[in-house]
Amino acid sequence: MSGGGVRGGAFITIDGPDGGGKTTQAERLAGHLREHGTTVHLTREPGGTWLGERIRELLLDRTGSTAPTDPLADAMLFNAARRQLVREVIAPALAAGETVICARFADSTLAYQGYGAGLDVEMLRDLNDRATDGLHPDLTVILDVPVEAGLARKAPGDVTRFEAEYDLDFHRRVRDGFGAIAAAEPERVVVVDATRDIADVGDEIVGLVRARATHDEPPAGGVRING
């Protein structure tokens, strides 16, 4: 497919620390691909299903919270929502030849509950794999932004429990965790500087997708992204 399209069946995730603009960039990428003839299903984590949206409210809403939630309880809730999203939405869309773009996915659990909150990362990887039946994105774009700058971007109404309950050191560990994930899986994960203009960031993401579209062979266990 010429002109910046992507062969259906590709799974792309947009992830990273708070305030990086994940939702905005996921929407921009989806719009670009649709304009070039790709059928796209855009979704988010946690959420994307009836169950996922209810779990999202529990996880992110700090109304009435009197004590921090145990990190393993958080991880299990995220993976419950993830399981439903994969089974109900992502896997069927991929099987139907659609490209799926998801704002946040399993890497967030590794970064927040693992690197940030101190849970064993390999245990979380196993939990993620069980929840997703081993499904991994073909391409993950991490929108990187310094912690203070990212948190400052959050509007008062968008502040979640994770900003309210955790300190800057936690968020710095989260950011470092995303960096470690990218360093360990450079074939899948690309870090993008999200401190720049929204349009410039979006153009770079489109460029990354186009670059991956030149690959003739799919990554091991993955789905080919092709032009």
KEKE-3310 file (N, C-alpha, C; in steps of 0.2 Angstrom, whole numbers, plus 5000, padded with zeros to 4 digits):
npx = (5004:5003:5009:5010:5001:4997:4998:4984:4981:4991:4999:5000:5007:5005:5015:5022:5028:5018:5009:5014:5007:5000:4986:4982:4992:4990:4977:4980:4989:4980:4971:4979:4983:4970:4967:4975:4970:4970:4962:4957:4957:4955:4960:4961:4970:4968:4953:4941:4932:4916:4919:4932:4932:4925:4934:4944:4939:4939:4953:4959:4952:4953:4943:4937:4947:4956:4968:4984:4983:4987:5001:5002:4988:4984:4991:4985:4972:4974:4978:4966:4958:4965:4965:4952:4951:4960:4954:4941:4942:4955:4961:4951:4950:4963:4963:4953:4960:4962:4971:4977:4978:4984:4982:4993:4998:5004:5017:5016:5012:5023:5032:5026:5020:5030:5045:5042:5034:5040:5038:5042:5049:5049:5040:5029:5029:5026:5013:5007:5009:5001:4988:4987:4987:5000:5001:5010:5015:5018:5025:5030:5028:5037:5033:5043:5045:5052:5049:5044:5040:5030:5021:5017:5009:4997:4980:4970:4958:4962:4970:4975:4974:4987:4995:4992:4994:5008:5025:5038:5049:5045:5038:5050:5056:5048:5049:5062:5061:5053:5063:5072:5065:5064:5078:5080:5072:5075:5071:5057:5053:5053:5059:5053:5055:5045:5043:5042:5034:5017:5013:5026:5030:5020:5023:5035:5032:5023:5033:5041:5032:5030:5044:5044:5036:5043:5048:5049:5048:5039:5041:5047:5034:5025:5015:5016:5020:5017:5020)
npy = (4994:5011:5027:5029:5020:5005:4988:4978:4971:4974:4978:4991:5001:5015:5022:5027:5039:5049:5063:5063:5064:5053:5049:5059:5057:5044:5046:5054:5047:5036:5043:5047:5035:5030:5039:5035:5023:5012:5001:5005:5001:5010:5010:5010:5008:5007:5000:5002:4991:4986:4981:4984:4998:5000:4995:5004:5016:5012:5010:5023:5034:5044:5048:5047:5039:5032:5026:5020:5009:4992:4988:4975:4972:4982:4978:4966:4971:4979:4969:4961:4970:4971:4958:4956:4966:4961:4949:4953:4963:4967:4955:4949:4960:4961:4948:4950:4957:4971:4985:4989:5001:5006:5015:5015:4999:4983:4986:4997:4992:4985:4996:5005:4997:4988:4993:5006:5004:4993:4979:4962:4962:4951:4943:4951:4951:4938:4938:4947:4941:4929:4936:4941:4930:4929:4939:4952:4969:4974:4986:4998:5014:5024:5038:5050:5061:5073:5070:5081:5090:5083:5080:5092:5096:5090:5093:5099:5092:5080:5073:5058:5044:5039:5050:5057:5049:5045:5050:5061:5054:5041:5042:5046:5033:5026:5032:5029:5015:5013:5017:5007:4996:4999:4999:4985:4979:4984:4981:4981:4992:5010:5025:5041:5059:5068:5081:5091:5100:5096:5092:5089:5078:5069:5068:5062:5049:5044:5043:5033:5022:5021:5018:5005:4999:4995:4983:4966:4954:4948:4952:4940:4929:4940:4951:4956:4973:4982:4991)
npz = (5000:4995:4999:5013:5020:5030:5030:5034:5050:5058:5074:5084:5098:5108:5121:5137:5149:5160:5153:5140:5129:5123:5120:5111:5101:5097:5091:5081:5073:5069:5062:5051:5045:5041:5032:5022:5018:5026:5037:5053:5070:5084:5101:5119:5135:5153:5147:5133:5132:5139:5152:5154:5154:5166:5175:5173:5179:5193:5194:5191:5196:5210:5219:5235:5239:5252:5256:5248:5234:5234:5224:5217:5217:5209:5197:5194:5192:5180:5171:5171:5164:5152:5148:5144:5134:5124:5121:5117:5108:5102:5097:5089:5079:5074:5068:5058:5049:5052:5057:5073:5085:5100:5115:5127:5134:5139:5142:5151:5163:5167:5168:5178:5189:5190:5188:5194:5206:5211:5210:5205:5189:5180:5184:5182:5168:5165:5170:5161:5149:5151:5152:5139:5130:5125:5116:5108:5104:5087:5085:5096:5102:5112:5121:5126:5140:5151:5169:5177:5168:5161:5171:5173:5162:5164:5165:5179:5180:5174:5182:5189:5201:5201:5199:5210:5222:5221:5222:5215:5213:5211:5198:5191:5192:5184:5172:5169:5168:5157:5148:5150:5145:5132:5128:5130:5120:5106:5093:5093:5101:5101:5106:5107:5107:5116:5120:5110:5097:5094:5081:5075:5083:5079:5066:5066:5072:5062:5052:5058:5057:5043:5040:5046:5038:5027:5029:5025:5031:5045:5063:5075:5080:5078:5068:5051:5047:5033:5018)
capx = (5000:5008:5007:5009:4997:5000:4994:4980:4983:4997:4997:5004:5005:5008:5015:5026:5026:5012:5010:5018:5002:4998:4980:4983:4996:4986:4972:4983:4991:4975:4968:4983:4982:4964:4967:4979:4967:4971:4956:4961:4953:4959:4957:4965:4971:4963:4947:4940:4927:4912:4922:4938:4930:4923:4940:4947:4936:4942:4960:4962:4948:4955:4938:4935:4953:4959:4975:4986:4981:4993:5004:5000:4981:4984:4993:4980:4966:4976:4978:4960:4955:4969:4963:4945:4952:4963:4949:4935:4943:4961:4962:4946:4951:4969:4961:4949:4964:4962:4977:4975:4982:4981:4986:4995:4997:5007:5023:5014:5012:5030:5035:5022:5020:5037:5050:5040:5032:5045:5036:5046:5047:5048:5033:5024:5029:5022:5006:5005:5008:4995:4982:4986:4989:5007:5001:5015:5014:5023:5028:5028:5032:5037:5033:5047:5045:5054:5044:5041:5036:5025:5015:5014:5005:4991:4975:4967:4953:4965:4975:4973:4977:4994:4999:4990:4997:5015:5029:5042:5054:5041:5038:5056:5058:5043:5052:5068:5058:5052:5069:5075:5061:5066:5084:5080:5069:5075:5067:5050:5051:5056:5058:5052:5055:5038:5043:5042:5027:5013:5014:5032:5030:5016:5026:5040:5028:5021:5039:5043:5027:5032:5050:5043:5032:5047:5050:5046:5047:5036:5045:5045:5028:5021:5011:5020:5018:5020:5017)
capy = (5000:5016:5034:5029:5015:5000:4982:4977:4966:4976:4980:4997:5004:5021:5022:5031:5042:5053:5069:5063:5065:5046:5049:5063:5054:5038:5048:5057:5041:5033:5047:5047:5028:5030:5044:5032:5017:5007:5000:5005:5001:5014:5009:5012:5004:5002:5002:4999:4987:4988:4979:4988:5005:5000:4994:5010:5020:5010:5011:5030:5039:5045:5050:5043:5035:5034:5023:5018:5002:4988:4987:4969:4972:4986:4974:4961:4974:4981:4963:4959:4974:4969:4951:4957:4970:4957:4944:4955:4969:4967:4949:4949:4965:4958:4942:4952:4961:4978:4988:4991:5006:5006:5020:5011:4992:4979:4989:5002:4988:4984:5002:5008:4992:4985:4998:5011:5002:4988:4972:4959:4963:4945:4940:4955:4949:4932:4939:4950:4936:4925:4940:4942:4924:4930:4944:4957:4973:4974:4992:5002:5020:5027:5046:5052:5068:5073:5069:5087:5093:5079:5080:5099:5096:5087:5097:5097:5087:5074:5070:5052:5042:5038:5057:5060:5045:5044:5056:5062:5048:5035:5044:5045:5026:5024:5034:5025:5009:5013:5017:5000:4992:5001:4997:4978:4977:4989:4979:4983:4999:5016:5031:5048:5065:5071:5088:5095:5102:5090:5090:5086:5072:5065:5067:5057:5043:5042:5041:5026:5017:5020:5014:4998:4996:4992:4976:4961:4949:4950:4950:4933:4929:4946:4952:4961:4979:4982:4996)
capz = (5000:4995:5002:5021:5023:5033:5029:5040:5055:5062:5081:5086:5104:5110:5128:5140:5155:5160:5150:5134:5123:5120:5117:5105:5095:5094:5087:5075:5069:5067:5056:5045:5042:5038:5026:5017:5016:5031:5042:5059:5076:5089:5108:5125:5141:5153:5144:5127:5133:5145:5158:5154:5156:5173:5179:5172:5184:5199:5194:5190:5200:5217:5223:5241:5241:5259:5256:5242:5232:5233:5217:5214:5216:5203:5191:5192:5189:5174:5167:5170:5159:5146:5145:5141:5128:5119:5119:5114:5103:5099:5093:5083:5074:5070:5064:5053:5045:5054:5061:5080:5088:5107:5119:5133:5134:5144:5145:5156:5169:5168:5170:5184:5194:5191:5189:5198:5212:5214:5209:5201:5182:5176:5186:5178:5161:5164:5171:5155:5144:5152:5150:5132:5126:5122:5111:5108:5098:5082:5086:5102:5102:5119:5120:5132:5142:5158:5174:5180:5162:5159:5176:5173:5157:5166:5168:5185:5179:5172:5187:5191:5207:5201:5201:5217:5227:5220:5222:5209:5213:5208:5191:5188:5191:5179:5165:5168:5167:5150:5144:5150:5141:5125:5127:5130:5114:5101:5087:5094:5104:5099:5110:5103:5111:5116:5122:5104:5095:5093:5074:5074:5086:5075:5059:5067:5072:5055:5049:5060:5054:5036:5040:5047:5032:5022:5031:5021:5036:5052:5068:5077:5083:5077:5062:5047:5045:5027:5014)
cpx = (5004:5005:5006:5005:5000:4995:4990:4983:4989:4994:5002:5002:5009:5009:5020:5024:5020:5014:5013:5013:5000:4991:4980:4986:4993:4981:4975:4986:4986:4971:4972:4983:4976:4963:4970:4976:4967:4964:4959:4955:4958:4956:4962:4965:4971:4957:4945:4935:4922:4916:4928:4937:4928:4929:4944:4945:4939:4950:4963:4958:4951:4949:4937:4941:4955:4966:4977:4984:4988:4995:5002:4992:4980:4986:4988:4974:4968:4975:4971:4956:4958:4966:4956:4946:4955:4957:4943:4936:4949:4962:4957:4948:4957:4967:4957:4953:4965:4969:4974:4980:4979:4986:4987:4994:5002:5013:5022:5014:5019:5033:5032:5023:5026:5042:5048:5038:5036:5043:5041:5044:5046:5042:5028:5024:5025:5015:5003:5004:5002:4988:4981:4987:4995:5007:5006:5014:5019:5028:5026:5032:5031:5038:5036:5046:5048:5048:5040:5037:5030:5019:5012:5009:4998:4986:4972:4962:4955:4969:4972:4976:4984:4998:4997:4993:5004:5019:5033:5047:5051:5040:5044:5058:5054:5046:5058:5066:5056:5058:5073:5071:5063:5073:5085:5077:5069:5072:5060:5049:5056:5054:5058:5052:5049:5038:5042:5035:5023:5013:5020:5033:5026:5019:5032:5037:5026:5027:5042:5038:5029:5039:5049:5039:5036:5050:5046:5044:5044:5041:5042:5039:5023:5018:5015:5016:5021:5017:5015)
cpy = (5006:5022:5034:5025:5010:4994:4980:4971:4968:4979:4985:5000:5010:5022:5027:5034:5047:5060:5069:5064:5058:5046:5053:5060:5048:5040:5051:5052:5037:5037:5047:5041:5028:5034:5040:5025:5011:5007:5000:5005:5004:5012:5011:5007:5009:5005:4999:4994:4989:4987:4983:4995:5005:4999:5001:5015:5018:5011:5018:5035:5038:5047:5045:5038:5037:5031:5021:5011:4998:4987:4981:4969:4977:4982:4969:4965:4976:4975:4960:4963:4972:4963:4952:4961:4966:4952:4947:4960:4967:4961:4948:4954:4963:4953:4944:4957:4969:4979:4991:4996:5007:5011:5016:5003:4989:4982:4994:4998:4987:4990:5005:5003:4989:4990:5004:5009:4996:4981:4969:4959:4957:4942:4944:4953:4943:4933:4943:4945:4931:4929:4941:4936:4925:4935:4950:4962:4972:4980:4996:5008:5023:5035:5048:5059:5068:5073:5076:5090:5089:5080:5087:5100:5094:5093:5095:5092:5080:5070:5064:5050:5041:5045:5059:5056:5044:5050:5056:5056:5042:5036:5044:5038:5024:5026:5030:5018:5008:5014:5010:4995:4993:4998:4989:4975:4982:4987:4980:4990:5004:5022:5037:5054:5068:5078:5093:5097:5096:5087:5087:5079:5067:5063:5061:5050:5040:5040:5034:5021:5016:5016:5007:4995:4994:4985:4971:4955:4951:4948:4943:4933:4935:4946:4957:4967:4981:4988:4993)
cpz = (5000:4999:5010:5024:5026:5032:5035:5044:5059:5069:5083:5093:5105:5118:5130:5146:5155:5157:5143:5128:5120:5117:5110:5099:5092:5089:5080:5070:5065:5061:5050:5041:5038:5032:5020:5016:5020:5036:5049:5065:5082:5096:5113:5130:5147:5150:5138:5127:5139:5152:5159:5157:5164:5178:5179:5178:5191:5200:5195:5194:5207:5221:5229:5243:5248:5260:5249:5241:5232:5226:5214:5213:5209:5196:5189:5189:5181:5169:5166:5164:5152:5143:5141:5134:5123:5116:5115:5108:5099:5094:5088:5078:5070:5065:5058:5048:5047:5058:5068:5082:5095:5111:5126:5131:5139:5147:5150:5163:5171:5171:5177:5190:5196:5193:5194:5205:5215:5214:5204:5193:5178:5178:5183:5171:5160:5165:5164:5150:5145:5150:5143:5128:5123:5117:5112:5102:5093:5082:5092:5102:5109:5118:5127:5134:5149:5163:5175:5174:5161:5164:5175:5167:5159:5168:5174:5185:5177:5176:5190:5198:5207:5201:5208:5223:5227:5219:5215:5208:5209:5200:5188:5187:5185:5172:5164:5166:5159:5145:5144:5146:5134:5123:5126:5123:5109:5094:5087:5096:5102:5103:5106:5108:5111:5119:5116:5103:5093:5086:5073:5077:5082:5069:5060:5068:5066:5051:5051:5057:5047:5035:5041:5041:5026:5023:5028:5026:5042:5057:5071:5081:5082:5070:5058:5046:5038:5023:5007)
residu = (MET:SER:GLY:GLY:GLY:VAL:ARG:GLY:GLY:ALA:PHE:ILE:THR:ILE:ASP:GLY:PRO:ASP:GLY:GLY:GLY:LYS:THR:THR:GLN:ALA:GLU:ARG:LEU:ALA:GLY:HIS:LEU:ARG:GLU:HIS:GLY:THR:THR:VAL:HIS:LEU:THR:ARG:GLU:PRO:GLY:GLY:THR:TRP:LEU:GLY:GLU:ARG:ILE:ARG:GLU:LEU:LEU:LEU:ASP:ARG:THR:GLY:SER:THR:ALA:PRO:THR:ASP:PRO:LEU:ALA:ASP:ALA:MET:LEU:PHE:ASN:ALA:ALA:ARG:ARG:GLN:LEU:VAL:ARG:GLU:VAL:ILE:ALA:PRO:ALA:LEU:ALA:ALA:GLY:GLU:THR:VAL:ILE:CYS:ALA:ARG:PHE:ALA:ASP:SER:THR:LEU:ALA:TYR:GLN:GLY:TYR:GLY:ALA:GLY:LEU:ASP:VAL:GLU:MET:LEU:ARG:ASP:LEU:ASN:ASP:ARG:ALA:THR:ASP:GLY:LEU:HIS:PRO:ASP:LEU:THR:VAL:ILE:LEU:ASP:VAL:PRO:VAL:GLU:ALA:GLY:LEU:ALA:ARG:LYS:ALA:PRO:GLY:ASP:VAL:THR:ARG:PHE:GLU:ALA:GLU:TYR:ASP:LEU:ASP:PHE:HIS:ARG:ARG:VAL:ARG:ASP:GLY:PHE:GLY:ALA:ILE:ALA:ALA:ALA:GLU:PRO:GLU:ARG:VAL:VAL:VAL:VAL:ASP:ALA:THR:ARG:ASP:ILE:ALA:ASP:VAL:GLY:ASP:GLU:ILE:VAL:GLY:LEU:VAL:ARG:ALA:ARG:ALA:THR:HIS:ASP:GLU:PRO:PRO:ALA:GLY:GLY:VAL:ARG:ILE:ASN:GLY)
# end
